[in-house]
């Protein structure tokens, strides 16, 4: 019998149990599947603000305390998307769905299993991968998995918006895309979207006028119009026109959405984009911010019945594209000083130079904005980072 066969049996057992597992019975189901190995796990999910790892309760077991991401060994395992071993022999194994980071498994091993053994770590990654898929699948059946990821109540506007967004991270063998929104419990009109169709990556970042629920409703209509048009094969000018029509059909009070709509050929590197009254994306090449993409300008979405002119640029392998809303650069501290584009570019260069995975680069940028922002300032601050390289695609994978 190979060293990995018991882990494969445990994985098959968990897959068989998964059909009837409810969200709050997920920890018990995972541990039941691992019982033959003598292994016990605790599932930690990252909170919405990506500050702490919060344990998923399991009936009959005491619930551990949340773990800080920035100052703990488990936090390093999460940020690096790498298995880490503690001095006590416990393993900390990243939980991802595809390449979207969800949390960690704390794995307690029996004395006959070596935490440094390749087969053991391989088996743990298999189980953690299945847990990641199950967390996403089971989240739609109840509230426990949502509840454990929150440190406070969520505004109605944020509750609505989070249900409309794609996962925060996508990575393929050619490209990685990651996004982050703040303040996550009260986010208003900001949103992002992406879709991969063969070799073409469709991108969007949107910022609805106003705050709170009215802004989210505006952005939601724009997002729905964008997707409806994209899914019948509309090109960039037609996408912009569809959003214009969708907003104008619902409101006559002049409300609008700024945004960048883009299409990126992940094979040849051609980027086409339209900018509807939004801050210009920043191109980073060889780890340095080299230019703002200022083409493709038109009025904000909803203020015209027309389409848009399309700008085009050819990217080089290894290039990164940073999109952001004005809540990032215009965030002010208590003294009234804005965060600013130069500070954003400098921090992006520093974190990219560290070789961190794309989602971790964005998490750190977002934390820097939040630390700079005065407590009274609640403007949305959204970031999207695209990295065109096979190395970038591999880093978010355990």
N, C-alpha and C positions, 0 to 999 in steps of 0.2 A: 504494500500500500504506500502511495506517495505521501509526502509530508503535507501536501495541500488537500488531499482527499477529504479529511474531516471538515475542513472549511467549506469545500464544495457541497458536502452533504448539508451543512448548516445553512448555506445559501439557498439550496433547493428547498429545505424545510421552511425557511422564511418566506420564499416565494409562494409556497403552497398555503401558508397561513395568511398571506397578505390580502387575499380576496375578501375576507370577512373582518379584517382588523379595522377598528374604529380609531379615530385620532388619539383618544386618551388611552387606548390599549396598545399603542405602538411600542412603548418601551418593554412591556411585558411580553409581547410577541417576539421581539428581537432576542430577549434574554432566554425565552423558552427554546428558540431555535439554536442557541449557543450552549444549552445546558450540557450536552454530550461532551463538549470540549472543556467544560469547567470554567468557561469564560463568562464574566459579568460586565455589562456595559451600562454607562449612563449617557443619555443623549442630551447634548447641549445645542440650543439653537441661538443664533446671533439675534440680538434685538434689532428693532427697526432702525434705530439710530447708529447701529454698528459700533457700539461702545462696550457692550458686555455680552458674554456667552451665558445664556440662562438655561438651567436644567429643566428637562421635561419630567414632571412628576410621574412616579410609578407607584401604584397602590402597594402597600406593605413595605415600602422602603422610605427612609428619611430622605428629604429633598436637600440637595447640596446648595451652597450659596452660589450666586452668580460669579463669574470669573471676569476680571478686567482684560480687555484685549491688549492694551498697550503696555502692560507691566506684568505679564505672567508668561510662563512657559507654554501653557495651552494657547494663549494669545498668539505666540510666535508660530505655533503649528497652524493656527487659523490664517494669519496674515501671509505666511510663506506657502501655504497649501502643501505642507510637508508633514509626514509622520514624525513626531517627537516622542522621546522616551524620558520619563522622569527618573530621578534617582531611586525612587521606590519601586521601579519596574513597571509602572503603569505606562500605557501608550496613549498618546493623544493623536487621533486620526481625523483628518478633515472630512467633513460631510459636504458633498457637493451634489447638485443635480445637473448633470452634464458638466459645465464649468462654472455654474453659479454657486457661490459659497453660501452655505446654509448654517454651518456650525461645526461641531466636533463630536466624536465618540471618545469618552473616557473608557479605556479598556483595562480591566483588571484580569491578569493572567494567573493560572495555577502554576505551581512550582515547576512542573514538567515542561512548561513552554517558555522559551527564551525570547525576551522582547527584542533582541537583536537578530533573531533568526529571520532569514528572508521569507521563508514560507509563512511564518506567523504574521509578518507585516503585510504580505500579499493577501493573506486571508482576511486580515482586518480591513484592508482597503476594499476588498470585495463586499464585505458586509456593510461598510460605510457607504459605498456606492448605492447599494440597494436601499439603505435607510434614506439617502438623499431623494431617490425617486419616490419612495413611499411618503415622505414628508410632504412633497408637492402634491402627490395624488390624493392623499387623505385630508389635506387642508380644506378641500372643497366640501367635505362631509360634516364639518362641525367647527366649533370655535376654539378648542383647547390649544391647537398648534399656533393659532393666531394670538391667543391670549398670552402664551408664555413668551412671545417675542416682544411684548409691549411693557414699558415701564410706566406708562400713564395712559389716560384716556385719549382717544383719537377724535379729532374734529370730524364732523359730517363730511366736509369738503375733502379731507384727506382720505377718509374711508372710501368715498366714491372713487377718487382718483387712483388709489393703489390697486383697485380691482381692474382698472383699465390698462395698466402698464405691462409690458413684457418683462421677463426676468432681467435682473440688473446686469447680468453678464452673459455674453455669447462668445464662444471661441470655436473656430474651425481650424483646419490645417493651414489656412492662409491668413486669417485675420481674427483679431480679438476686438470686441466692443464691450464697453462697460459704462454704466451710468449711476448717478447718485443724486438724491433729492434731499434738500433741507429747507425749512424745519419739517421733519418727516411727519410729525403729529398734527401739523397745522398747515401743510403745504396748500397753496392756493391754485394759481393758474398755470404753473409750470408742468410740462410733461415731455416725455421723449418717446420715440418709437423706432423700431428697426425691423427689418424682415430680410431674410436671405432667400433669394430665388435663383438657384443654380450658382453662377459666379457673380451675380449682382447683389450687392448689399444696399438696401434702401434705408435711409436715415432721416430722422426728423427730430428737431428740438423745438418746442412751442412754449409761448408765454402769453397767456390770456390777460387782457386788461382787467385791472381791479384786483380784489382780494377775496379770499374765502369762497363760499359756495357759488356766488354768481360767476366768479372767474373760472372755477372748475367746470361749471356747466358750459360756459363758452368754449373752453378748451376741449371738453368732452365731445361737443358737436364737431369741432375742427378735427379731432382725432378720428372720429367715426367717419367723417366725410373723406379724410385722407385714405383710410383703409378701404372703404368701399370703392373708391376710384382706383387705388393701387391694385386691388384684387381682380379688376377687369382689364388690367394692362395699361392703365393711363401713364403717360409720360409726365415729366416734371411740370411743364406749363399746365397740363390738364389737371394734375394734382392740386396745384395752387388755385386754379379756377374752380375746382370742385369744393375746396374749402371756402372760397369766397361765396359760392352759391349756397352752401350749407348754412353759413352764418347769416347771410342776408335773408334767407328764407325763414329764419326763426326770430330775428330781432331787427328792428328798424331804428334803434337808438344809437347807432354808430359804434357799437362795441366791435372789438377787433382782437386779433391774435398776431403777435410777431413770431417769426420762426425762420429756421433754415431747413429746407428740404433738399436732400441730396441722393444721388445714386453713384455707387462706387463699383467699378469693375475690379474684382479681387484677383483677376488673372493678369490683366494688362496694366492696371494702375490708374485708369482714367477716372477722374472725379468730376461729376457734373453737379451743379448746385444752383439753388435759387435762394436769395436772402430777402425776406419780407420784413424790412424794418428792424432787423435783429442785430445784436453785436456780431462782428465778423469772426468766424472761426480762426483759430491759430494753427499754423502748420509748424510742426517740430521735425527737424531733420538732423540725424546724428546727435540726438539729445539736446538740440538747441532750437529755441523759437526763432524761426527765420522770416516769417511774414504772416500778415493777416490776409485772409481771403476776402477781398473787398468787392468782388464782382457780383453779377446776378441780382442787382438791387431792384426792388419794386416796393410799392406801398404795403403796409401790413395787411394780412389776410382779413377779408371781410369789408375792406374799404373801397374795393373796386370790383367790377364784374369782368375784368380782363384776366389774362394769363400771366406770363412772366417771360423775360429773357433769361437764358441759361448761360452761366459761366462755366468754364471748363479748365481743368489743370491736370497735369500728369504727375502722379506721385512716384516716388522711388521706393524700392524695397527697404523696410525699416522705418519709413515715415510714420508719424503720428499726427492725428487731427484732433484738436481739442475744441469742443463746442461748449458754450456756456450761456446762461441767462444773465441779465443785467444785475440780478440780485447778488451775483458773485462779486463783480468788480465794484459795484456801488454799495456794498456792505460797509457800514460806518461804525467805528469804535466810539467810545464814550466822548472822545475829544472831537468827533466829527470827521476824522480822517478816513477816506475811502480805502478799501482793500486794493483796488486798482489793477489794471491789466499787467503792469510791469511786475508787481508782486506775484500775481498768478503765474506768469510765464517763468519767473525765477524759481518758484517752488516746483512747478512742473518739471523744469530742467533738473533740479536737484533730485527729485524722487525718481524720475526716469533713469538718471545716472546710477541709482542704487541697484537697478536690475529687478525691482520688485514687480510682482504681477500687476497687470493693468488695473484690476479692481482695487488693489491695495494702494496704488498710486492715487486713484480717485478718492478713496476713503481718507487718506492723509490730507489731500488738498481740501476736501470738504471740512475736515476737522479744523484746518487752519482758518478757513472762512468763519466757521462757527466761533472759534476762539477770538477772532478779531471783532466780530459783530457785537454791538452793545445789546444788553438784555432787552431793551425796549424795541429793537429792530426785529421785525418778523418777516421781512421780504423773503420770497422764495429764492433759493440758490441752487441751480441745477447744473451738473457737469456731465458731459459725455466725452469719452476718450476712445478713439479708434486707432488701433495699431496694426499696420500691414506687415506682418512677418510671421514665419512659421514658429520662431522662438516665442513670440508673444502669445501665439495660440497654445503653446505647450505649457506655459508657466501657470495658468489657472487650473491645470489638471493635476490631481494628486500623484 
